[in-house]
Structures are given as C-alpha cells and as structure tokens.
Amino acid sequence: MATRPDPRANEPVMDPQALFLEEVFTDRRVGAIRRLTPVTPEGTTDLTKEILYIGETQVMSNVGALPIAFEIEAKSVGDAAAQFGALAKEAIDRTMRELQEMRQQQSSSIVVPQGGMGGMGGMGGLGGGGKIQLP
C-alpha cells in the first residue's frame, strides 16, 4: 500500500493509487455533471472503487459568478441528471446561509484600539496612541 503524501511538503505529489478519469456532461444551461471513474495506475478502470458524480452550477452574486459544487449519489449519468435540480437547490441554499453567517460574524466583530480601554489623563476616556486592528 502506498503512503499518503505529506500535506506539509513543498512539492505537490500525486497519489497513483487515487487516480480518476474525469468526464463532463452538460446541458449547456444550468450546469454540469462530472463523472469520476476510478482507475488503476496503469489507467484501466478500477472496479474495486465506486464511480463518483459531482454536480456543478453557479449563481450570480454582487462580486460575480459564485461556483457551487455538490456530490450526487447516483448509479448512472441519467440518475445524476434526475437528481441534479433538487441537490443544486440544497447546495445553493446552504451556500447562501453560510455567506449570511459570515457577513453577520464580520459585522459583529468588535474592533478594540491597541492598548485596550485605558483612561485618558485619568478622565475615564479612551487611551490614545493605539492602532485600529481589523479582525
């Protein structure tokens, strides 16, 4: 059994035991389905592993197109296509919720001047000389 590459290594190493043949199917309208067929290091189909299906679509945001990818548990391309719409909607909804949560977290971040909340000349105000630090 091959050892897994060290993720901290500077040089990217491809694992010959984890290779897939990638095919793309699209309706040229709402998205694409990627079929990932596992292959052996020699390039023949690896029948001991399952074929993976990945759905891909995109939504427009105020910063441009936002890619959305999601796994589809299917036995064929037709089966994956039949499930595509519902799974894409779930993935888009989940992504929008995550973006909203990130916006809320960012807007509720408290910015404290460097040096804390010390007094100003003993008058109980804010201390000076600090730099604003963004979270």
N, C-alpha and C positions, 0 to 999 in steps of 0.2 A: 504494500500500500504506500502511495506517495505521501510525503509530508506536506503539510499546508505551508504556503509561502508566509514569511514573516511580514505582517502588515506594516511594520515599522521600517522595513528595508527601503533604501532609497531607490532601488531599481525594481520596476514592476515585473512580476513574474507570472506568466500564465500557467494555470494548472492543467496539464494534458489529460487528467482524469475527469475534468469538469467542463468538457467542450460541448457546445451545442451548434447545430446547423440552424440558422435563423432564416425564416421565410416571412414575408409581409403580405397580408391580404387587406385590401381596402375597397370601400365602396366609393371612394373619392368624394364623400360628402360629409360624414360625421366622424370618421376616424379610421383606425387601422387595428388589425389583429396580428400580433407576432406569434408565429408558431416556432417554438424552440424544441428541436428534436435532438435528444442526447446522442452523441457519437463517441466512438472509441478513439484513442489516439491515432489509429490508422484511418479514421474518417468514416467508418462504417456505422450504421445505426446501432446504438447500444440498447438492446431490447430489455435490459435489466432495470432501466430507468424510465420514468413517465415523461411523456411529451407535455410541455408547458405552453399555455396560451396566455398572452399578455395583451390586454386591451389598451388602446391609446387614443386620446382625444385631446381637445384643447378648448379653453374658454377665454374670451377676451376680458382683460382687466384694464385698469387705468394705466398700467405700465406695459401693456402689450399682451401677447398671447401667453397663456399660462398652460403648460403641458400637464396633462393628467394621465397617469398610468395605473392600471389595476390588473390583478390576476383574475383569470377566468378558469374555473374548474370545469373542463369540458373533455369530451372524448373525440370530438371532430371539429373542423373549422365551422361547419354549419351549426353545430351545437353552441360553439363560442359566439357566433354571429347572433343566434337567437337570444342569448343572454346579455349581449353587449349593452343594449339600451338601459336596462334596469341597473346593471352594475356600474355603468358610466355615470348615471344619475346619483347613485350612492357615493361614488368616488368624488364627484363634483361637490355634492353636499358636504361631505366630510372635509374636503379641502377648504371650502368656504368657512366652515365652522372653525377650523384650525387658524385660518387667516384672521378671523374676527377675534379669536382668543389672543393671538399675537398682538393685534392692534390694541386690545384692551390692556394687556400687560405692559405694552410700551407706553401707553398714555397714562397709566397709573404709576409709573416709575417715579420715585422721588429723587430729585437732584439736590444733594447737600453740598454746599461750598466746602472746599478743602479746609481743614482746621476745625470743622464742626460748628456748633452754635454758641461760641463763646461770647462774652459781653463786649460791648464797645465802650471802652473807657469807664467801665463799671456802671454803665447806664442801662444795662439789660438788653442792648440791641445786638445785632449780628456782628460778629468779628469781621475784620477786613483782611485783605491780602490773600484770600483763597481763590482758587481757580475753579470754575464750574466743570464738573466731570460728568460726562454722559454715561448712562449705564451700558 
